[in-house]
Amino acid sequence: MSIFEKINFWLFGALLFLVPLILWPYTSEVFEFNKMVLVYFLTVLISANWVARMILEKKFIFRRTILDIPLLTFAGTQLASTLLSIDPLTSWLGYYSRFNGGMLSVICYTLLYWAFVSNIHAKGAIKLVYVTLASAALVAIYGVLEHFGIDKNVWVQDVQSRVFSTLGQPNWLAAWLVALIPVTWVLMLELKLNFTPKSIVRSGHFWLLFSLSSLLFWTLIFSKSRSGFAGFGVTYLLFWASYFWANKAEFKKYLAPFAIISSSLLAICLISGTQWTPSIGKLLSRSANTQAQTAPSGGTALETGGTESGTIRKIVWKGAAQVWLHYPVFGTGVETFAYSYYLYRPAEHNMTSEWNFIYNKAHNEYLNFAANSGTVGLLSYLVLIGFTIFFFVKLTKGNSNFKSLGLALLAGYVSLLVTNFFGFSVVPTQLQLFLFPAIAFAFANDQPAGPDERLKKSDGTQKFFLFITFGCGLIIVFALGKYWNADRLYASGVGLNTMGKPDVAINYLTRAINLQPNQAVYYGGERGLAYSYTNIALALNQQKDIDQAAQFSENAIATVNKAVALSPANINLKRVRFGIFIMLSPIDPNYLIEAKDTLEDAILQAPTDAKLFYNLGLVYARTGQVDRAMEVLKKTIELKPDYKEARLAYAFVLIDEKQNVEARKQLEYILTNIDPADSLSKQTLESIK
């Protein structure tokens, strides 16, 4: 390899090893944000090195592949959707807290694919596979240790019940690991062994890979991810069926390792149990059935709670389909689902246990593309997948020495398509989706590197273009540093606001805004700058410093208005704006009118959001618009019949209007159908009897 190929090899090694592992607790999002920034950073270095190689070797280095046109088409549709987006900044950078999936990330993944196929050859690719497996081993070891309580006091989630290791969520961890498991199998099968009992026993390499395979599956068990198990089931069947078919002439040779691997998986299921089956220990203790039914799943909002996750997904998918129908061509914009969903959110979502959560993904990658990028974006994504699968199949039928590895990569790739059907891609799995075919292409084109023409003395023109290349790279790296540091400052400000130190938080949040002045959440996030100003205004008002309180009130309002102006499609910012006006209403009751106007505007964007209607009803009641209050609270109850607070508020308004019979019905409904132990309802009911 030339020096530039070696540099890119090490950079890709860093990418594949570090991205799954990296996290940082002092940013606004611990996992995905830091992984995404690392991908941006390494993409810049890899691309700059690739361009420098072309400049010094005086030739255009670009290896054509079957995926070039599908990739360009896909990136083009995403760009069109971004330019037509209801929130362009979100479409470029991704939804704040998710990050993966924005236009910049699409550009990076596309560049990484082309840089890989143009600079990495078969021997380097196989080494990078082992680098990835080394990272997976560390991730899995940490996941197993999580199950046994190594960091049970660190996370809010019950991480012992459902591990997420360094990926941040059990389903993400499961999807990433499942895609790698068939790679461990094929490396075992491709060892130069006769696969006799004697040769297997003596092969340390075989047992090392066997241990890694078992470790990855064990971690999958501890993730309790149903989508992960669905992906694993498809991968298992696809890999073994196709492997035996491809090697039918030596069918019997591979029965022994197949039996060893499959038996180990069964043994792990029996020893550890799964979310559907008890462990052998529980089974023998004769309490397996009860424990299996009552054991907590410890998942996230979409996975646990009173409402079954499949039911919630169907509702979210229904809303995503409605977004698609109303924006059929290019969608609402890349990564804007958190804004568009609420306009078409089904009313039945109010009756789920996660009715008050913000949904920023459709929890189905394909519907997510349909809603965000429309039919054009979805079709381009499906075409890219189709061409990729075609290439994998073609590779497995060829004469490449690495065709079996290509088969394993195909099985892993298909598992991602399955897990994405029930969820969505994140940074580590998106890297797999783009780099698995790149690795396979390197296997299919097992060609040695050419002579190192770089050694020729560079002329002035080459030096000039090198200066431009590395200069641009440094500028982008500097911008990335500002982006990361702004988020770190923002996270610090939010933390200080949470601790009740708004005066100190202002300094951090202002510095974050100076670095990234177009980030709306810095101004109007739930603990953003507007929140700091509001709390200081309230403190000054209590101290009777009327002038200063008024000044900070104006600052708070101007700041939250700035946030809404930067991202008018973001319904959550309007919720924050409403909250700011309510908090400031003791200083000036006229702010209640502003709060009412904010809610009326927000309801136009979220016409089935029961909480918005409930708050609007309360504001109408506080401003003396009793008839409107009764009308809106009644609407709230229609949207969410089990909304106890709304029924109580409606009952109190009815009592004030001497409509005790109807008020009594509301209170009796609460005690009969919602909360039989509610003391306030009991007391109020007794007082009006």
Secondary structure as GFF3:
##gff-version 3
##sequence-region A 1 689
A	DSSP	alpha_helix	3	18	.	.	.	ID=ss1
A	DSSP	alpha_helix	32	57	.	.	.	ID=ss2
A	DSSP	alpha_helix	68	83	.	.	.	ID=ss3
A	DSSP	alpha_helix	88	93	.	.	.	ID=ss4
A	DSSP	alpha_helix	103	119	.	.	.	ID=ss5
A	DSSP	alpha_helix	122	147	.	.	.	ID=ss6
A	DSSP	alpha_helix	170	189	.	.	.	ID=ss7
A	DSSP	alpha_helix	197	202	.	.	.	ID=ss8
A	DSSP	alpha_helix	204	223	.	.	.	ID=ss9
A	DSSP	alpha_helix	226	246	.	.	.	ID=ss10
A	DSSP	three_ten_helix	248	254	.	.	.	ID=ss11
A	DSSP	alpha_helix	255	272	.	.	.	ID=ss12
A	DSSP	alpha_helix	280	284	.	.	.	ID=ss13
A	DSSP	alpha_helix	288	294	.	.	.	ID=ss14
A	DSSP	alpha_helix	309	326	.	.	.	ID=ss15
A	DSSP	alpha_helix	337	340	.	.	.	ID=ss16
A	DSSP	three_ten_helix	341	343	.	.	.	ID=ss17
A	DSSP	three_ten_helix	347	351	.	.	.	ID=ss18
A	DSSP	alpha_helix	365	396	.	.	.	ID=ss19
A	DSSP	alpha_helix	403	421	.	.	.	ID=ss20
A	DSSP	alpha_helix	427	444	.	.	.	ID=ss21
A	DSSP	three_ten_helix	453	455	.	.	.	ID=ss22
A	DSSP	alpha_helix	460	498	.	.	.	ID=ss23
A	DSSP	alpha_helix	502	515	.	.	.	ID=ss24
A	DSSP	alpha_helix	520	524	.	.	.	ID=ss25
A	DSSP	alpha_helix	529	542	.	.	.	ID=ss26
A	DSSP	alpha_helix	546	566	.	.	.	ID=ss27
A	DSSP	alpha_helix	571	584	.	.	.	ID=ss28
A	DSSP	alpha_helix	591	605	.	.	.	ID=ss29
A	DSSP	alpha_helix	610	622	.	.	.	ID=ss30
A	DSSP	alpha_helix	626	639	.	.	.	ID=ss31
A	DSSP	alpha_helix	644	656	.	.	.	ID=ss32
A	DSSP	alpha_helix	660	669	.	.	.	ID=ss33
A	DSSP	pi_helix	670	674	.	.	.	ID=ss34
A	DSSP	alpha_helix	679	688	.	.	.	ID=ss35
###
